[in-house]
Amino acid sequence: MLLFGLDKSLTSAEDFAEVKECLTSPLAKFVIWGLLSALLYHLVAGVRHLIMDMGIGETLEGGKLGSKIVIVVSAILIALVGVWVW
């Protein structure tokens, strides 16, 4: 859907204004924030798994600590993205 909006916004100035108006609605901002939140959590969890592949945090205690760190870092990044989107 976002690629369609990008394609449409590049065709003319009127289409750009239409896409801009659509993306400034609260529902569109909420959907964009939700998508970015999911991507950020996935990114942080992926970095955790890469660190675990290097042999760090492979124990039960390390895994629990790593999952708590992922949740805290993701929450901070999601809040920052929320401020950026809104």
C-alpha positions as CSV (number, residue, x, y, z in Angstrom):
1,M,0.0,0.0,0.0
2,L,2.8,2.4,0.8
3,L,4.6,1.6,-2.5
4,F,1.3,2.4,-4.3
5,G,1.2,5.7,-2.4
6,L,4.8,6.4,-3.4
7,D,4.1,5.7,-7.0
8,K,1.0,7.8,-7.0
9,S,2.7,10.8,-5.3
10,L,5.4,10.9,-7.9
11,T,3.1,11.2,-10.9
12,S,1.8,14.8,-10.3
13,A,1.5,17.6,-7.7
14,E,-2.2,16.9,-7.2
15,D,-1.6,13.2,-6.5
16,F,1.1,14.2,-4.1
17,A,-1.2,16.4,-2.2
18,E,-3.9,13.7,-2.1
19,V,-1.4,11.1,-0.8
20,K,-0.1,13.6,1.8
21,E,-3.7,14.3,3.0
22,C,-4.4,10.6,3.3
23,L,-1.2,9.9,5.3
24,T,-1.8,12.7,7.7
25,S,-5.0,11.1,9.1
26,P,-4.8,9.6,12.6
27,L,-5.7,6.2,11.3
28,A,-2.9,6.2,8.7
29,K,-0.4,7.4,11.4
30,F,-1.6,4.7,13.7
31,V,-1.1,2.0,11.0
32,I,2.3,3.3,10.1
33,W,3.3,3.4,13.8
34,G,2.1,-0.2,14.2
35,L,4.1,-1.4,11.3
36,L,7.2,0.4,12.4
37,S,6.8,-0.9,15.9
38,A,6.7,-4.5,14.6
39,L,9.7,-3.9,12.5
40,L,11.7,-2.4,15.3
41,Y,10.9,-5.2,17.7
42,H,11.9,-7.7,15.0
43,L,15.2,-5.8,14.4
44,V,16.1,-5.7,18.1
45,A,15.2,-9.4,18.6
46,G,17.3,-10.2,15.5
47,V,20.3,-8.4,16.9
48,R,19.9,-10.4,20.1
49,H,20.0,-13.6,18.1
50,L,23.1,-12.5,16.3
51,I,24.7,-11.8,19.6
52,M,23.7,-15.2,20.8
53,D,25.2,-16.8,17.7
54,M,28.5,-15.4,18.9
55,G,28.2,-17.3,22.1
56,I,27.0,-14.5,24.4
57,G,24.0,-15.1,26.5
58,E,23.4,-18.7,25.6
59,T,22.6,-19.8,29.2
60,L,19.2,-19.8,30.8
61,E,20.0,-16.7,32.8
62,G,21.6,-15.0,29.8
63,G,18.5,-15.7,27.7
64,K,16.2,-14.3,30.3
65,L,18.3,-11.2,30.7
66,G,18.5,-10.8,26.9
67,S,14.8,-11.0,26.5
68,K,14.2,-8.3,29.1
69,I,16.8,-6.1,27.4
70,V,15.0,-6.7,24.1
71,I,11.7,-5.6,25.6
72,V,13.1,-2.5,27.2
73,V,15.1,-1.4,24.2
74,S,12.1,-2.1,21.9
75,A,9.8,-0.1,24.1
76,I,12.1,2.9,24.1
77,L,12.5,2.8,20.3
78,I,8.8,2.3,19.7
79,A,8.1,5.3,21.9
80,L,10.6,7.4,19.9
81,V,9.1,6.3,16.6
82,G,5.6,7.2,18.0
83,V,6.9,10.7,18.8
84,W,8.4,10.9,15.3
85,V,5.3,9.7,13.5
86,W,2.8,11.9,15.5
